[in-house]
């Protein structure tokens, strides 16, 4: 791209991320939002002609597409068409990657962006490896967890935080962190070491990180996990991530001087992630180098299974928008649970046989409509079992 060229960016999604990205891109002279694809009524946006319900218009008016819709069944269809049309696609949607990413990556350039926890960890790994560090732990910091929050509480926090009910519930019951760390495991060559991850309760990041590093050494491979802040901790965890790594022991004295501690494990913390504010960094990386920051890897091992929160009765229909009070997600090994239903496919499914609270949903438990996302998941499952 020439220095004077203004890249036309298409956005899929009009929620917190999509709306915020539109405002962020408006700050830069080298790119502009040319079109925004939405499923909402267009008269919801009376003062902005960029909005459209037409996928073809998105493709015609974009040089690069950013997907942040958050619904992998819907997004798989659109991203597939964008890639087939030769448009590189940048996402902020870990659930899309672990559901359909391997299938979609065959079609063109698909990458998760820096800004949410997985992209931030990918950027940290890239930086640390170039310095000679050997990562052992890729970790998400979580401040609070309630596996089965009430609807009234979630409505309250949705209003307070200015995000959707679906988002705030996924944050609270841990589904979001499970999805993110499954992508991190697949994309960065790590593993989910146990069902649901260790999720150690800790009041000190470095102490918790050292315990996870020991588990990594016992396994003989890097792990993707999270630390949960102890409610009694005097200082709450930041909204960030960390990587714990080893380094050549001959440099131990230098690393101690550089304030990284005694070793043998060194924990580097990034105490923020700025979501849509950081997406333009990845857009520029794609435009300038054609490189991928993070995808679901060549041979994925991790997925996120749907776990029942309540008794699910035969004939009960679960729509995407109402799923969060019936199921949550839990990171698992695909090879250990090959017939599990990925949480990303829970959209307009009908329960076929009774499912008890805490039970993992399998495909024989549900009737599920055919979709490109379902076909894409079968492709991923076959990769994992190869």
N, C-alpha and C positions, 0 to 999 in steps of 0.2 A: 504494500500500500504506500502511495506517495505521502509526503508530509502534509499535503493540503487535502488529502482525501478524507471525507467524512463517511464513516462506515454506518450503514443502515442496520439497526438492531431491531429484530422482532422479539416480542416478549409473549410467552404463554403464561397467563395467570394474572389476576388482579387483586390478590390478597396482600398481606403485609410485605412479603418479599417483592412481588411484582410491582405493586404500587410504589414501594420505596425505591426500587431500581429505576423506575421511570424518572423519579425526581433526581436521583444520583447522576444518571447519564446526561440529564439536561445541564449539568455543571461543566461538561467537557466539550471542547471544540472539535475533537477528533471522532466523535460518534454521536448519533442521534437515534431516538426511538421513532421508527417509521411506522410501526403497526403493533397493536396489542390484541392478541386473540383472547376472547372471553366467552364464557357460556352465559353470562348475564345479559339481560335486555340492554340494548344499546342506549336507550333513553336514560339509563342509569348514569351515563357519562355525556350529558348534553353539550358540554363545552370542549370536547376533545374528539376530533374526527379521526384520531389514530385507532380507535377501538373498532373491532370487527368480530363478527361471528363466523367469518369465512376462512377456512384453512388455506384455500387457494390464495386469498389476498395476503395472508401471512407469508406464504412462500414467494409470491410475486414481489413483495415490497421489502424483503429482508436479504441481507448478505450473511448474517449470522443470527441464530435463534437462541434465546435464553429461555429455558423451561423451568418454571417455579410454580407450577400448578398444584403439585402435591398429591394428585390422584393418579397412581401408576397405570390403572386400566385405561383411563382416558388419555393420559400423556403418552403411553406407548404407541398408540395409533398416530398421534400427531408428530411425535419425534421421528417415527419410522418414515413418514412422508417427507419430513424436512431433510433427513439424511439421504433419502433416495433422490431428492431434488438437488443434492450437492451442497447443502447448507451445513456448516459446522454447528454443533449444538453444545452449548454450555448449560449446565444444570445447577440448581440448588435443590436437589431432590434425591436424597440417599435411598428412599424407598423405591424409586424408579429403577435405580441401578441394581439393587439386590433382587428385584423382581424380573426385570427385562433387559438389564444392561448388556449382558453378554451377547444376546441375540441382536440388539440394536448396534452394538459396536462393530459388527460385521459390515454394516451399511455405510459407515463414514466416521467422521471425527466426533466423538462423544466424550465429554469430560465433566466431572463435578468441579464446581468453582471453589476457590478459596473464600472463606467467609463464615461457613458453618463449620462445626467441629471436624468432620472428616477431611474437608479441603485444607483446613488449618493444619491438621496433623500431617497431611501429605506434604505440604510446603515445609513444615519443620523437618520431616525426614530428609527431604531433598537437600536442605541446608546442612543438616548435621552429618549426613553421609559424605558430603563433599569435604568436610573437615576431618573425616576419619573415625567418627563415632560409629558404634555398632548398636543400633536400637534393640532393646529387649521388651519394652512396654510402650504401647500407644494407648493413652488413657484420656478419658473424658471425666470432667469434674462435675459431680451432681450434688446439688444442695439439699434436695428434698425428694422423698419417694413415698407414694401412697398407692398401692397396687389396685385399690378399688374405691376411688373417690366418689362422693355423691354428686348428683346432677346439680343441686343447688350451689354447692361449693364451686363447681366448675363454671357455672354461669356467672358467679360473682367474680372469679379470677379472670374469666374471659373479658368481662367488662373493664376490670381494673387495668389489665395488661394490654388491652386493645388488640387482642388476637382472637382467632376463631375458637369456638367451643371445642372443636376437634383437635386443634393444636394444643390448647392448654391441657386437655385431658391426656393427650399423648405424652406431653412433658411430665405430667404429674405421676402417671402410672408406670413410667419408665419405657414405654413403647418407643419413644423417639431415641433414647440413648441406646436401646438394643439394636434398632435399625442402623444408627450411625456407626456403631462399633462393628456390626457385621460387615458393612461396606469397608471400613478400615481394615478389618482382617483380610478380606478378599483382595483389596486393592494394594495393600502394603506388604503382603507376604507374611501375615501373622495368622494366629488361630484364635477362635473362641475356645478357651481352655475347659469350660464346663457349661452346661445348660444354664442360660441366664447370666453367665459370667460370675466372677467372684463378688464384684460390687462391695469391696471391703468398706466397713464403717471405720472412719478415721477422723481424728481432729488435727492431724498434721500431714501435709501432702508428702513431704520427703520420707517420712516413716512408712506411710502407706505404700508409696512408690517402691521402696526397698523391699517390702514384703512381696509385692507383685513381681519384682525383678527376680527374687529368689524362686518364685514359682516358674518363671520363664526359664531360668537356668535348669530347674529340675526337668522340665519338659524338653529342653534342648531346642526351643524355637521361640520367636517373639510371640507375645500375646496381645490381644486387643481387649480392653476391659474398662472399668470405671471405678472411681472412688466415690463413696457417699459420705458427705459431711456429717459428722456426729452432731446431733442436735444440741449437745452440751458444750460444743466447741466455743471458745471465746471469740474466735475469728472465723467467719463463714468463708467457704471456698469462693474464689472468683469464678465468673462465668467463662471458664477457659479450658485448656487442655494441657497435657504435658507428655513429654517423651523421656523415658528413663533408658540410659544407654551405658555401655562400657567404653573404655578407651585403653590404648596401649599403656600398660603399667609403668613403662619408662617415663611417661608424662605425668605421673601422679603428683609429683611435687609442683609442677607448673600448674596443674588444674586446681590444686589446693590454693596456690597463690592467686589464681584467677577467680577465687571465691566459689568454686564448685564443690568444695567439701573434700572429705578424706577418701572417697571412693569405697569400694570398687565400682559403685553405681553412681551415675551422675544424672540428676533430674533437671531438665530444662522446662520451665513453665511459661506458657503464653497465657496471660491472665485476661484475655479478651478474645472475642470473635465478633466481627462487625457486620455479618450477614450481607445484605445487599450493597453496603458501602464498599465491600471488597471484590464484588463480582467483576467490575471493570478491569482489575488486575489480570484476571484469568482471560477475559475477552482479549486483552492486548497480547497476552502470551500466545493465545491461539492464532491471532491474526499475524503476529510477527514470526513465530517459530513453527506453528502447526503442531505443537506438542500437547500431550495430555497430562494434566496434573494428577487425576485420580479417576479410575474406572473400577469395574467389578473384578478385574484380574483375568488372567488367562484360564486358570483352573480354580474356580471358586469352591470354598469348603463350607462357608457359613451362610445361613439363612435366618429368617425370623419367623417363627411359627406362631399361629394364632392359638391363644390359650383362653378358654372360657372363663369369664368372670362370674357368671351365674349359670343356673341350669338352663340349657337350651333345649326346647321341646321340638319334636318332629312337626314340620310344617311352618315353623317360625322363619320369617324372612329377615335377613340382615342387609340393610343398605349401607353404603359407605358412610353416609353422614351420621348414622346412628350406631355404628359398630363399636364405638369406644366405651359404651357402657355395658357391652356384652362380651367383648373380647379385648385382650391386650396382646402385645407381642413379646416374644422371648427368643433371644439369640440361641441358635442350636447348630450342631454339625449336620450337614445335609446327609452324609453317609450313615449317620446314626439313626436319622429319622427321615428316610427317603420319601415317605408317603404323607408327610406333614403338609398342611395348607399354609402357604406363605401369607402373612398378614396383609400384604399388598393386594392379594386376590379376593379379600373379603369385601365384595361389592355385589349386591343383588343376589346373594346366595340363599338357599333354602335348606334348613336343617332336615336331614333325612332320618336320623336316629338320635335319641336322647344323649346329650353331652353334659357331663357333670362339671361343677365349678372346679377349676384347676386342671381340667383335662385338655390335652393338646388335640386340636381338630385335625383329622385325617381326611383324605379325599372321599373315603367311603362314608363319612359322616354328613356330607353335604351334596346338594345339587348346585352346580356352578355353571353359569352360561359360558359358552365358548367366546373367546376374545383373543386378540393378538397377544395380549399380556399373558394369558394362560398358555398359549403356544410358546411364547418366549420363555416362560418359566420351565416348561418341559425341556426346552433346549438347554437351559442352565442345569437342570437336574441331570440330564444325560451327560453333560460335561463333567459334573461333579462325581459321577459314578464311573467314568471312563477309566 
